[in-house]
Amino acid sequence: MKKKWNVFAAVAMSVALLAGCGANNGDNSGGSDGNGAGGKKEIKLAYVAWDSEIASTHVVKEVLETKLGYTVDMLQVDAGPMWSGIADGSADAMVAAWLPTTHESYLQDNEGKVEDLGPNLEGTKLGLVVPAYMDVTSIEDLVSDAAVGEGVKHTITGIEPGAGLMMKTESVLEEYGLKDDWTLLESSSAAMTQALENAYKKQEPIIVTGWTPHWKFAKMDLKYLEDPKGVYGQDEQIHTVVRNGLKDAQPEAYAFLHKFNWTPEDMAAVMIDIVEGASPEDAAKAWVEANGDKVDAWLE
């Protein structure tokens, strides 16, 4: 498979960022000072720069700061460093673990080093996404219909290198016999959606790596390509994962994170506000203020 790589610089930068925030190589019990023992109410949240995780992490930050009085440090990293940061204690929590399939390898690599608090959102989906006006319905069509490949220059526009979605897409190209002729273009979530919007406005063909929930489905008429081999797996969940020892060190934050749970519609509302011009902070604040009953349930 042909690829365009810039992975080493991105990973190195991400690892350095986490390391600089105070990695703990012991029992993972000392990431942030604990309020359980009279320490400061501080917490570090790690997240990837996907629209869905930007929305969820900022909502969690808003609740921690305005309802529980925490100081929150936000660490934007790639998926691998996000998991390793929780595992080594340089970050306290994330609400961005796509399981059981997308981040399966990260969970296996860090088994016993993190605590999975379970799903915070049900009903996610991964796959290859195209505008509805394209005359293609299945990944198998990329093999059998030469015109489809020619129309997009045999290129699938992806996101950040190292993302679980990208690894799954590499497996798709392998399983469907596409790796020799097709390029999986590494970019970012923002660059992928910009390319999709540009092509959509011109009614041009494009194939991107996509996931639900995401605001692009509300803004454009899109469809997933069928995956008859089931490489992308079934619908997933987004889980909350915390460092070992957080329950004792930060019991108040831990209790909230354990109860944090919302719907794809909730997440989409925040994402759409952001894409329409609101800052992530303002979009999260507006959602929290408008959904007091849900927030109160998380804090009971």
TAZI-V509316 format. One record per backbone hydrogen bond with DSSP energy under -1.0 kcal/mol. NH is the residue of the N-H (numbers start at 0). CO is the residue of the C=O. Records with the same first field share a line. If there is no record, write none. Layout:
BEGIN
NH: CO  CO
END
This chain:
BEGIN
1: 181
9: 5
10: 6
11: 7
12: 8
13: 9
14: 10
15: 11
16: 12
17: 13
18: 14
19: 15
20: 17
21: 18
22: 18
23: 87
35: 248
38: 33
41: 39
42: 70
44: 72
45: 92
46: 74
49: 47
53: 49
54: 50
55: 51
56: 52
57: 53
58: 54
59: 55
60: 56
61: 57
62: 58
63: 59
64: 60
65: 61
66: 62
67: 62
69: 63
70: 40
72: 42
74: 44
76: 46
81: 77
82: 78
83: 79
84: 80
85: 81
86: 82
87: 83
89: 84
90: 84
91: 43
92: 43
93: 240
96: 238
98: 236
102: 97
103: 100
106: 102
107: 103
108: 104
109: 105
110: 107
112: 109
114: 241
116: 239
119: 237
120: 237
123: 235
124: 211
126: 209
128: 207
129: 222
131: 220
133: 130
135: 133
138: 225
140: 137
141: 138
142: 139
143: 139
144: 140
148: 144
149: 145
150: 146
151: 147
153: 148
154: 151
155: 182
156: 206
157: 184
162: 159
166: 162
167: 163
168: 164
169: 165
170: 166
171: 167
172: 168
173: 169
174: 170
175: 171
176: 173
177: 172
178: 172
181: 177
182: 153
183: 1
184: 155
186: 158
191: 187
192: 188
193: 189
194: 190
195: 191
196: 192
197: 193
198: 194
199: 195
200: 196
201: 197
202: 199
203: 198
207: 128
208: 156
209: 126
211: 124
216: 213
217: 214
218: 214
219: 215
221: 219
222: 129
224: 127
225: 136
229: 226
235: 123
236: 98
237: 120
238: 96
239: 117
240: 93
241: 114
242: 91
245: 242
248: 244
249: 245
253: 249
254: 250
255: 251
256: 252
257: 253
258: 254
259: 255
261: 119
266: 262
267: 263
268: 264
269: 265
270: 266
271: 267
272: 268
273: 269
274: 270
275: 271
276: 273
277: 272
282: 278
283: 279
284: 280
285: 281
286: 282
287: 283
288: 284
289: 285
294: 290
295: 291
296: 292
297: 293
298: 294
END
